[in-house]
Amino acid sequence: MRDGRIARVGPEAQTMFFDPASNAWSSGPTMIAGSRPRGSAIMLPGSRRVLALGGAVNQVTTATTEVVDLGAGQPSWAFTGLMNEPRRNLNAVLLPDGTVLAVGGNRGTSNYDDPVLSAERYDPATGTWTPMAAQAAPRAYHSTAMLLPDGRVLSAGQTNGVMQTTAEVYSPPYLFEGPRPVITAAPTNLDYGAAFSVETGQAADIADVVLIRPSTVTHGVNFDQRSVSLPFDAQTGSLSIAGPATSVDAPPGWYMMFLVDDRGVPSIASWVRVA
């Protein structure tokens, strides 16, 4: 959170805040649906709002999702769009175009029964979910899903069945919209508060410059996902970009930097280290 606290979201209904300065926990808002065991939560682009989705509410697998704005004076949860499928043991992945992909999970009452093969995509701007392509293998308990530098999504595993050691790669719709922006030159290291330049032949078409943290995902939660948009000015053949202002905006470490054009099509990412 921007004030230095850490938010714990799910599986319990009660959101909790930890303040490292005082080494103390405090209570936050309560999710409307109640506790969401086997659900997921993800920080949306902008690093203020958190989306909680799916899980087992009162032991019944749910399609409900809700959002909290942690930057509000008095944060509170509000329902957003229903997923097309109820899911527990799912994974949620931030995409470079600002949407969220829900992958895998199962509808049943155990860790693996009645798997959901189709993915679906959430648009934070409209609060709606759209069905996407189906996987070949079930991906429920102990499965993983993560964004790749080329804009695709890797979905793998689960600890059950004959396909538990397999992996699949999903290509989002933006990869079928024609030519992609191309990063021809970019720095490796970014300093807080410092401007930098990226060379691209599509500078005039770029709508967003996005940093996305690499994934650390387990048990349906990707703890390190973060999407940070950077201000920029388009020039002939290049972009002049303002780096993250502080470590509150982008904690130190490696990020995938995508250029996203006005059709929502991302480049292949360049790896950059923020420090």
C-alpha positions in Angstrom: 0.0 0.0 0.0 1.2 3.6 -0.6 1.3 4.3 3.1 3.8 1.5 3.7 1.4 -1.0 5.1 0.9 -4.5 3.7 -2.6 -5.8 3.0 -3.5 -9.5 3.5 -6.5 -10.4 1.3 -8.2 -13.8 1.7 -8.8 -16.6 2.2 -10.6 -15.2 5.4 -13.3 -12.6 4.8 -11.6 -10.1 7.0 -8.9 -8.0 5.2 -6.0 -7.3 7.5 -3.3 -4.6 7.4 0.3 -5.0 8.7 2.3 -1.9 9.6 6.0 -2.7 9.5 6.8 0.5 11.4 4.8 -0.5 14.5 5.0 -4.3 13.9 1.2 -4.4 14.4 -1.8 -5.8 12.6 -5.1 -4.0 12.2 -8.5 -5.0 10.8 -9.7 -3.8 7.4 -12.9 -4.2 5.4 -14.7 -7.6 5.2 -15.4 -9.3 1.9 -19.1 -9.3 1.0 -19.1 -13.0 -0.1 -17.4 -14.1 3.1 -14.3 -16.2 3.3 -12.9 -17.5 0.0 -10.8 -20.6 0.7 -9.2 -21.9 -2.5 -9.9 -18.6 -4.2 -7.4 -16.0 -5.6 -6.6 -12.3 -5.3 -4.7 -10.0 -7.5 -3.6 -6.4 -7.4 -5.0 -4.5 -10.4 -3.1 -2.1 -12.5 -2.5 1.2 -10.7 -1.6 -0.6 -7.4 -4.7 0.6 -5.6 -7.4 -1.9 -6.2 -7.4 -5.6 -5.4 -9.6 -8.2 -7.1 -10.7 -11.2 -5.1 -12.2 -14.0 -7.2 -13.7 -17.5 -6.9 -13.0 -19.9 -4.1 -15.4 -22.0 -1.9 -17.9 -19.7 -0.2 -19.7 -21.7 2.6 -18.2 -24.8 0.9 -19.9 -24.0 -2.5 -17.6 -23.1 -5.4 -18.4 -19.5 -6.5 -18.3 -17.4 -9.6 -18.5 -14.2 -7.6 -15.7 -11.6 -7.7 -15.3 -8.3 -5.7 -13.0 -5.3 -5.6 -11.6 -3.1 -2.9 -9.8 0.2 -3.4 -7.1 0.3 -0.8 -6.3 3.9 -1.6 -9.8 5.1 -0.5 -10.2 6.9 2.8 -12.4 4.1 4.1 -11.8 1.0 1.9 -14.8 -1.3 1.3 -15.4 -4.3 -0.8 -17.9 -4.1 -3.7 -19.1 -6.9 -6.0 -18.0 -6.7 -9.6 -18.9 -9.0 -12.6 -19.6 -12.7 -12.2 -17.2 -15.1 -13.8 -18.8 -17.3 -16.5 -17.7 -20.4 -14.4 -17.5 -21.0 -10.7 -13.9 -21.8 -9.8 -11.8 -22.9 -6.9 -8.0 -23.6 -7.1 -7.7 -21.2 -10.0 -4.9 -18.8 -11.0 -5.2 -15.2 -12.0 -2.7 -13.5 -14.3 -2.1 -9.8 -15.1 -1.8 -9.2 -18.8 0.0 -6.2 -20.4 -3.2 -4.7 -21.8 -4.5 -4.2 -18.2 -6.9 -7.1 -18.2 -6.8 -10.2 -15.9 -6.9 -13.8 -17.1 -8.5 -16.4 -14.9 -7.0 -19.8 -15.6 -8.1 -23.3 -14.6 -9.6 -24.3 -11.3 -12.5 -26.7 -10.6 -16.2 -26.5 -9.9 -16.5 -29.4 -7.4 -16.1 -29.8 -3.7 -12.6 -31.4 -3.6 -9.3 -30.2 -5.0 -9.7 -31.7 -8.5 -13.3 -32.7 -9.4 -15.2 -31.1 -12.2 -12.3 -29.1 -13.7 -12.9 -25.9 -15.6 -11.0 -26.0 -18.9 -11.9 -22.7 -20.4 -10.1 -19.5 -19.4 -11.8 -16.1 -19.1 -10.7 -12.5 -19.1 -11.7 -9.7 -16.8 -11.8 -6.0 -17.9 -11.3 -3.7 -14.9 -12.7 -0.8 -16.9 -16.1 -2.5 -17.5 -16.2 -5.0 -14.6 -17.0 -7.8 -17.1 -15.7 -11.3 -17.8 -15.4 -12.8 -21.3 -14.9 -16.5 -22.0 -11.6 -17.5 -23.6 -10.1 -20.6 -25.1 -10.1 -23.9 -23.3 -7.1 -25.9 -22.1 -6.5 -29.5 -22.9 -5.6 -30.6 -19.3 -7.3 -29.9 -16.0 -5.4 -27.3 -13.9 -6.6 -27.2 -10.3 -4.9 -27.7 -7.0 -1.1 -26.9 -7.1 -1.4 -25.7 -10.7 0.5 -22.6 -11.8 0.0 -19.9 -14.4 2.2 -16.9 -15.2 2.8 -14.2 -17.9 5.7 -14.8 -20.3 7.9 -12.1 -21.7 6.3 -12.6 -25.2 2.8 -11.8 -23.8 1.6 -15.4 -23.7 0.6 -17.2 -20.5 2.1 -20.5 -19.3 -0.3 -22.8 -17.5 1.1 -26.0 -15.9 0.7 -28.8 -13.5 -1.7 -29.9 -10.7 -0.9 -32.7 -8.3 -3.3 -35.2 -9.7 -4.0 -37.2 -12.9 -2.0 -38.3 -15.9 -1.3 -34.8 -17.2 0.1 -33.3 -13.9 3.6 -32.9 -15.4 2.4 -31.2 -18.6 2.3 -27.5 -19.5 0.3 -25.4 -22.0 0.8 -21.9 -23.5 -2.1 -19.6 -24.0 -2.1 -16.8 -26.6 -4.4 -13.9 -25.7 -6.5 -12.2 -28.4 -4.2 -9.3 -28.6 -1.7 -11.6 -30.4 -4.0 -11.9 -33.3 -4.5 -8.2 -34.0 -1.7 -7.8 -36.5 1.9 -6.5 -36.2 3.3 -5.9 -32.7 5.3 -2.9 -31.4 9.0 -3.7 -31.4 11.5 -2.5 -28.8 14.8 -2.0 -30.7 16.8 -0.6 -27.9 16.2 -0.2 -24.1 18.3 0.2 -21.0 18.8 -2.6 -18.6 18.8 -0.5 -15.4 16.2 2.1 -14.3 16.8 4.6 -11.5 14.0 5.9 -9.4 12.8 9.3 -10.6 15.1 9.3 -13.7 14.0 9.6 -17.3 15.1 7.1 -19.9 14.7 6.4 -23.6 13.4 3.4 -25.5 13.8 3.1 -29.2 10.9 1.8 -31.3 9.7 2.3 -34.8 6.1 2.5 -33.6 6.5 5.4 -31.2 3.5 7.3 -32.5 1.2 4.3 -31.9 2.2 3.6 -28.3 -0.6 4.1 -25.7 1.1 2.7 -22.6 4.5 1.7 -21.2 4.0 -1.0 -18.6 6.3 -2.7 -16.1 5.1 -6.1 -14.9 6.8 -8.0 -12.1 7.8 -11.6 -12.8 5.7 -14.2 -11.2 6.0 -16.1 -7.9 2.9 -18.2 -7.9 1.7 -21.0 -5.6 -1.7 -22.3 -4.3 -3.7 -20.0 -6.6 -2.0 -16.7 -5.5 0.8 -14.8 -7.3 2.3 -12.8 -4.6 4.6 -10.6 -6.8 2.3 -9.5 -9.6 2.3 -5.8 -10.1 1.5 -3.7 -13.2 3.0 -0.1 -13.2 2.3 2.3 -16.1 5.0 4.9 -16.8 4.4 8.4 -18.2 6.0 9.0 -21.6 6.4 11.3 -24.5 6.5 10.0 -28.0 9.3 11.3 -30.2 10.5 10.3 -33.7 11.7 6.7 -33.4 11.7 6.7 -29.6 9.9 7.3 -26.3 11.1 9.5 -23.5 9.9 7.7 -20.4 9.7 8.7 -16.7 11.0 5.9 -14.4 9.0 4.9 -11.3 9.0 7.8 -8.8 9.8 5.7 -5.7 10.0 2.1 -4.4 6.3 2.5 -3.3 5.4 2.7 -7.0 7.7 -0.2 -8.1 9.6 -2.2 -5.4 13.2 -2.8 -6.4 13.9 -5.8 -8.7 13.4 -7.1 -12.2 10.4 -6.3 -14.4 9.2 -7.0 -17.9 8.7 -3.8 -19.8 6.0 -3.9 -22.5 5.1 -1.2 -25.0 1.3 -1.4 -25.6 -0.1 0.2 -28.7 -3.5 1.9 -29.3 -5.0 -1.5 -30.2 -4.0 -3.0 -26.9 -1.2 -5.1 -28.6 2.0 -5.5 -26.5 5.5 -5.7 -27.7 7.8 -8.6 -26.6 9.1 -7.4 -23.2 12.5 -6.1 -22.4 13.9 -7.0 -19.0 14.7 -4.0 -16.8 16.0 -3.8 -13.3 14.6 -1.1 -11.1 16.7 0.2 -8.3 
